[in-house]
Amino acid sequence: MSDNNKEVGVFGQLFKTFFAKHWPVWVGGIVLGTLNILLFAIKSPWGASGGINNWGDNVYKSFGLFGLENATSLNASFYGMLCLFLVVGSFISALLSKEFALRIPPKGELIKGFIGGGLMALGATFGIGCTIGAFFSGVPAMSGGALIFTVGLFIGVILALKYLMWEMEYHPNFSSGKSYNFLSGTGESGNWQIYLGWIMLIFTFIVAYLYSDGNSIMTWFVIIGMLMGLISQRSRFCIVKAFRDPFMTGESEGSIGVMAGLMVGLFGFTIIKFFGIGVGDIALRTREMTWVFPHFFFRAAIGGFVFGLGMTIAGGCAVGTLWRVGEGQVKLWASALGFLLISPISKLYIFTKTEKN
């Protein structure tokens, strides 16, 4: 066999390792926890609700609504770009594995997606964070409110599961009906997805490079966001799965993955806070209190509860919604739409004293 054939064979095997089958969730959790530490060392930990809120701000800004003309532009928002490229990373991953397809569910599922997204927006606003900022980053940051938020999530998930069971028994037609798949990548005819995946990967690095001169932090956020989307899609990492499945199916893979990520994050966050890594011009005490939000006790409990309801009804948490958007699940497009439309309104008119994450 020639050297060229050997190289192609090695590359092909490596490609199959990453994209021929899904990864264990615990692998995804560990890698995502590590990337979260890197984000914290560079600037601040992973958060999703603030980024999705920025999307909503810019939608309303473009229509001149709600006095949001001074909202931070998407291309200048660290977390807006992080969330955007998380979707792009998932899109790349789905394309390279030929798993992308536009999956359109029955009307009832779309309605539940939108309502679930709206509830997640309300929960994130009231609880000052989502399943990422107030849980996956909040717990490693040793925030007392994050623990209360977690309890609220559990209660919300259990109650939402009871509703879903009730709906299946008494109103099964609500979520039934025709579903449609378009642009699936099965067989040789789906090779266009792999080519497009490589193009999108190159595009991501071009965008990251364009920020490198004047805003190197944004360069990192673009690249890390893309990697987070890719890893989440390959490992099926989703926090609603971690909370829901032990009660619904008895499976624990999702829970183990999330716990692995939390343990890695706790180790890294503790080192960063103890040694003041990345303090710069920030006071050490401020660095120590990073991602410790003023939501203990009541706000965290209610916010977690409402968010738990929403993510279970929608079928995806904050990160689960974003990476499923990237692989073409239209129900989660509805969820993301509900989240981004309701979040700015909730901050302006329902809960006015909140912090972005």
VEXROMI-497966 format. One record per residue: x, y, z of N, C-alpha, C, O in turn. Coordinates in steps of 0.2 Angstrom, whole numbers, plus 5000, padded with zeros to 4 digits. Atoms other than C-alpha are relative to their C-alpha. Layout:
BEGIN
XYZXYZXYZXYZ
...
REM end
This chain:
BEGIN
500449945000500050005000500450065000500950075004
499649945001500750174995499950055007499450045010
500149954995501050315008499450045000499150055005
500649965001499650415001499449965002498949995006
500550044998498450275003499949995008499449985011
499950014993499050245021499750065004499350065009
500249944997498750425025499250015000498950035004
500750005001497050425018499649955004499149975007
500350054995496650265028500050025007499550015010
500049974993497250345044499550055001499250065006
500549944999496250505041499349975000498950005004
500750025001494750405036499849965007499249975009
500150044994494850295052499950065006499450055010
500149954995495050455063499450044999499050055004
500749975002493550535054499549965003499049995005
500550044997492550385058499950005007499449995010
500050004993493050385076499650065003499250055008
500349944997492350565078499350004997498850025001
500649995003490850555066499649944998499049954995
500450065002490350375062499549985005498949955004
500550024995489450355079500150055006500550095006
500049954995488950455094500549985006500749925007
499550014994490150475109499649995006499050005007
500350014993489750425127499950075003500350115002
500249944997488850565136500650035005500750095005
499549984995490250565150500650034996500950074999
499449975003491550605137499850074998500250124999
500249935001490550755131500050045006500250105006
500149964994490250805149500750035002500850085004
499349984998492150805153500350054995500650104998
499749955005492650895137499750075001500050125001
500449945000491251025139500250045007500350105007
499749984993491851045158500750044999500850095002
499349975001493651075152499950074996500350114997
500149945004493051205139499750065004499950115003
500349954996492051295152500650035005500550095006
499449984996493651305163500450054995500650104998
499649955004494551385148499650064999500050114999
500449945001493151505145500150055006500250115006
500049974994493251555163500750035001500850095003
499349985000495151575162500150064995500550114997
500049955005494951685147499650065002499950125001
500449944998493551795153499549985006499650005011
500550024995492051715162499749934997499749924992
500250075002491151545162499450004995499250054993
500550015005489951475150499350025003499150015008
500749984998488151545150499650004993499950014988
500450015006486751525137499450055000499350084994
500649965000485251625142500250084998499850114995
499849935001486151795141500150014992500050064989
499950005007486651755123499449994996499350034991
500650005003484951705118499650065001499350084996
500449944999484251855126500350064995499950104993
499749965005485551955115499750004993499650044990
500350015006484751875100499350044999499250074995
500749975000483051935105500050075000499750114997
499949935000483652105109500150034993499950084991
499849975007484352125091499449994995499350034991
500650015005482752055083499550065002499350094997
500449954999481752185092500350074998500050124996
499749955002483052315089499950024992499950074990
500149995007482952285070499350034998499250064993
500749985001481052325071499950065004499350095003
500149944997481252475082499549995006499250045008
500550014995480252395096500450005007501049995008
499950004993480352415115500650045002500950035008
499449964998481752545115500649975001501049995005
499450045000483152425112500550024995500949984993
499649985005484052535100500850005003501250004998
499350004997485652535112500249935002500749925005
499850074999485652345113500649984997500850004991
499450025002487352265111499949964993499549914993
500050045006487552205093500249935000500749925005
499850075000487652025090500749994999501149955003
499350015001489352035083500550035005501150025005
499649974995489952125098499949975007500249995012
500250034994489152015111500449935001500349894997
499650074999490351875118499549945000499649894997
500550064999488851765123499549994995499349944993
500450015006487751805108500449964995500149924992
499650045005489251745097500149935002500249884998
499850074997489651595109499449964998499549904996
500650045001487851535107499949994992499749944990
500150005007487751575088500549944997500349904993
499550045003489351475085499949935003500249885001
500250064998488751335096499549974995499549914994
500450035005487351315084500449984994500249934991
499650015005488551325070500449945001500549894996
499650064999489651195078499649935000499849884997
500550065000488151075080499849994992499849934990
500150015008487751105061500649974997500549924993
499450035003489551065056500049925002500149884998
500050074998489450905067499549964997499649904994
500650035003487750855060500249984993500049934990
499950005007488350885042500649954999500549904995
499450055001490050785044499849935002500149894999
500250064998489150645052499449984995499149924996
500650015005487750655038499349995004498949945003
500650004996486450675052499550065000499050065003
500449945001485750845047499449984996499449954991
500650015003483950845042499550055003499550065009
500649964998482450965043499549965002499149924998
500550044997481350875055499450045003499550075008
500649964998479650945056499549965003499249915000
500450044996478550875070499250024999499150074995
500749985001476650885071499950075004500350095008
500149934997475851055076500050005007500350055010
500049994993475551015094500750005003500850035008
499350004998477450975096500350074999500750095003
499749935002477851145088499750055006500150095008
500349954995476651235100500449985007500550035011
499750014994477451145115500750025000501050055005
499349975000479151195109500050075001500550095005
500049934999478751375108499850025007500150065010
500249984993477851375125500649985005500750025009
499550024996479251275133500650055000500950075005
499449955001480551405126499850065004500250095007
500349944996479451545133500149995008500350045011
499950014993479451465150500750005002500950025008
499349994999481351445149500250075001500650085005
499849935000481551625146499850035006500250075010
500249974994480451675161500449975006500650015010
499650034995481351545172500750035000501050045006
499449975000483051615166500150075003500650095006
500049934998482651795169499950005008500250045011
500250004993481851765186500649975004500849995010
499550034996483251645192500750024998501249995001
499449975002484651745184500549944997501049945000
499650055003485251605173499649944998499049935000
500350065003484851445164500349945003500749945008
499750064998485351265165500850004999501149965002
499249995000487151325160500250055005500650035009
499749954995487451485169499849995007500250005011
500250014993486451445185500149935002499949925008
499950064998486851265185500749974998501149965003
499450045002488251185175500650055001501150025002
499449954998489351345178499950025007500450035011
500149984993488451395194500249965006500549985011
499850044995488751245204500849995001501050005006
499350004999490651235200500250075003500850075006
499849934997490751425205499850005007499950055010
500250014993490051365222499550065002499650095007
500549964999488551475221499449975004499249915002
500650034996487251435235499450004996499049964996
500750005004485851495223500049954995499549934993
500050065005486451365210499749945003499449904999
500250064997486051225222499250015001498949965000
500849995000484251305225499749994994499249964993
500350005007484051325207500049934997499549914994
500050075001484451135205499449975003499149934999
500650034997483151085217499350024996498949984995
500649985004481851195207500049974994499449954992
500050035007482351115191499749935001499349914997
500250064998482050945199499250005000498949964997
500749994998480350995205499650024993499149994992
500449985006479851075188500049944995499549934992
500050065005480450925178499549955002499149924998
500450054997479450805189499250024998498849984996
500749975001477850915187499950004993499349984991
500150005008478050935168500049934998499649924993
500050075002478350745166499249975002499049944998
500750024999476650715175499550034995499050004993
500449985005475850835163500049974993499549954990
500050045006476550745148499749935000499449914995
500450064999475950585155499350004999498949964996
500749995001474250655157499850024993499349994991
500249995007474250725140500049944995499549934991
500050065004474750555132499449965002499149934997
500550044998473350475142499350034997498949994995
500649975001471950595140499950044993499450054991
500149965006472350705124500649984996501050024994
499450025005473550595113500050034994500550034990
500049975006472950685098500350064999500550094994
499749945000473750845103500750004997500850054993
499350005002475450795099500149954994500749934992
500050055006475050665085499950034994499650094993
500049985006475050685067500649994995501049954997
499550025004476150685052500650045002500650105004
499449965000477950735053500449994994500349944990
499650005006479150775039500750005001501050045005
499349995000480950755035500250024993500050004988
499849975006481850855022500850005001501150015006
499249995001483750865016500449955004500949965006
499650054997484250705025500649974996500649984990
499450025004485950635021500249935000500749915000
499950075001485750455019500349984994500150014989
499750035006486750355007500550054996500750104999
499549965004487950424993499750074999500150124998
500349935002486650564989500150055006500050115005
499949964995487050635006500750035001500950065006
499349984999488850665003500150085000500650115002
500049925000488450855000500150025007500450085008
500049984993488250865019500850015002500950055006
499350004998490150825022500350054997500750095000
499649955003490750945009499850075003500250115005
500249944997489651085017500250015007500450065009
499750004993490251035034500750035000500950075005
499349985001492051065029500050084998500450125001
500049935002491551235021499850045006500150095008
500249974994490651285037500650005006500650055009
499550004995492151235048500550054998500850095002
499549955002493351345037499750075001500050115003
500349944999492051485038500150025008500250085009
499949984993492151475057500750035002500750085005
499449974998493951495058500250064996500650104999
499949945003493951635046499750065004500050115005
500349964996492751725057500450015006500550075008
499550004994493851685072500650054999500850095003
499449965002495351755063499850084999500350125001
500249935001494451915058500050045007500150105007
500049974993494251955077500750005003500850045008
499450014996496051915081500450065001500750065006
499649944999496852085079499750045005500150065010
500249954995495652195089499649975006499550005011
500450034994494652065100500249935000499849894998
499850064999495651915104499549955004499549895003
500550034996494351865117499549974996499249914997
500550025004493051855104500249944996499849894994
499750055003494151745094499949935003499749885001
500150064996494151615108499349985001499149925000
500850024999492251625111499749974993499349934994
500250035007491951595092500249925000499849884998
499850075001493051435092499849965005499649905004
500350044995492551375109499349984999499049935000
500750015001490751395105499949954994499449914995
500150055005490951295089500249935002499849895001
499850074997491851155098499449985005499349925005
500550024996490451155111499449974997499149924999
500550035004489151135098500149934997499749894997
499850075003490150995089500049955006499749895004
499950054994490450905106499349985002499149925004
500750014997488650925112499649964995499249914997
500450045005487950855096500249934999499849884999
499750075001489150705095499849965006499749905006
500150044994488850655113499350015002499149975007
500750004998486950705114500050035007499550015011
500049984994487350805129499450055001499350104997
500649964998485750885137499949995007499849945010
500150004993485450935154499249985002499149955007
500750024998483550905153500049925000499649895004
499950075000484050725149500249975006500049925009
499750024993485050715165499550005005499549965010
500550004995483550765175499449964999499149935003
500650035001482150685166500049924999499649895002
500050075002482750515160500049955006499749905006
500050054994483050435178499349995002499149945005
500750014998481150465181499649974995499149944996
500550025006480450435164500249934997499849894996
499850065003481550285157500449965005500649905003
499550044996482750235171500750014998501149985001
499349995002484250285161500450055003500150105006
499649964996485650365169500650034996501050074999
499449975003486950405155500050075000500650105000
500049935001486450585153500250035007500550085007
499849984994486550605172500750005002501050045005
499350014999488250535173500450054996500950074998
499649955004488850645159500050075003500550105003
500049934997488250805167500450005007500750055008
499750014994488950745184500850014999501250045002
499350005002490650715175500250074998500850105001
499849935002490650895168500050045006500450095006
500049964994490150965185500749995004500950045007
499450014997491650885193500650034997501050065001
499549975004492850935180500050085001500550115003
500149934999492151115181500250025007500550075008
499949984993492251115200500750015002501050055005
499350014999494051065200500450074997500850105000
499749945004494551205187499850065003500250115004
500249934997493451345194500350015007500550075008
499749994993494151315212500750034999501050075002
499349985001495951335205500050074998500450115000
500049945003495551485195499850055005500150115006
500249954995494651575210500550005005500750065008
499550014994495951515223500650044998500950085002
499449975002497451575213499950074996500450104994
500249945003496551725205500350004992500550054990
499850015007496951665187499550054996498950044996
500449965004496451795174499750065003499250095001
500349944996496151935187500150064996499650104995
499949945003496952075177499950065004500250075009
500149944996496252235182499449995005499250045008
500550014996494852155191500249985007500749955008
499950014993494852145210500049925001499549894999
500050084999495251965217499349985003499149935001
500750024997493651965227499550004995499049964995
500550005006492652005211500149944996499649914994
499850075003493551855203499749945004499449905001
500350064996493051745217499349995000499049945001
500750005000491251795216499749994993499150004992
500250015007491151765197499549945000499649895003
500550055001489551675193499649985006499349935007
500450014994488851685211499550065000499650125002
500549955001487251775207499650025006499549975010
500449994994486151865219499349985000498850024999
500750035000484651745218499849955005499349925004
500150054994484751645234499550045004499650095006
500250075000483451585239499450004995499349954991
500650015003481751625232500050014993499749974989
499949995007482251685215500349944996500049924991
499750065003483351535212499549945000499449904995
500550055000481951415217499550014995499349964992
500649995005480551495207500349994993500049964988
499750015007481751515192500249934998500049924992
499850065002482351345192499449954999499449914994
500750045001480551275194499750014993499549974990
500349985006479951375179500449974994500149954989
499650025005481451335169499949924999499949904993
500150075000481251145173499449984996499349934992
500650015004479451155167500150014992499949964988
499949985007479951235151500449954996500349934990
499550045004481451125146499749934999499849904994
500350075001480450965149499450004995499449964991
500549995005478951025139500350014993500149984988
499649995006480151085125500449944997500449934991
499650055002481150935125500850014999501149984996
499349985000482851025127500150065005499750105005
499849954996483751135139500350064996500250064990
499749945004484651295134500549974995500549984989
499550035004486151195127499749954995499949954989
500350055004485051055121499650034994499650004989
500449975005483951175112500550034994500350024988
499549975005485451265103500349944995500349954989
499750055004486251105097499549964995499749944990
500550045004484651025091499850054994499650034989
500149965006484351185081500549994995500349994989
499550015005485951155072499949944996500249934991
500150075004485450975067499450004997499249954994
500649995004483851035060499349985003498849975000
500650024997482550985073499550075001499650115006
500449945000481151115070499650015006499550075008
500349994993480251085087500550055004500250095007
499549974996481851155095500150074997500350125000
500049935003481851305082499450045004499550105005
500549974996480151345090500150025007500050075009
499849994993480851325107500550065000500450115005
499549945000482351445103499650074998499850125001
500449945002481051565095499650035006499750095008
500349984994480051565111500450035005500350085008
499549974995481551595122500250074998500250115002
499749945001482251735112499550064999499750125000
500549955000480651825110499750025007499650085008
500349994993480051815128500550035004500450075009
499549984996481751845136500150075001500150105006
499949934999481952025132499450045003499450085007
500649974998480152065136499949995008499750035012
500050024993480251975153500550045004500450065010
499549964997481852075157499750085001499950115005
500249935001481052245152499350015004499350065008
500749984997479252225159499849955006499349975010
500250044995479152075171500550005006500350015011
499550004994480752055181500550054997501050044993
499649945003481652225178500750005003501250025000
499350004996483152195191500349934999500349895003
499650065001484152055183500750014997500850074995
499450005003485852015177500149964995499849904995
499950045006486451945161500549955002501049975005
499550054999487451785161500249984993500749944992
REM end
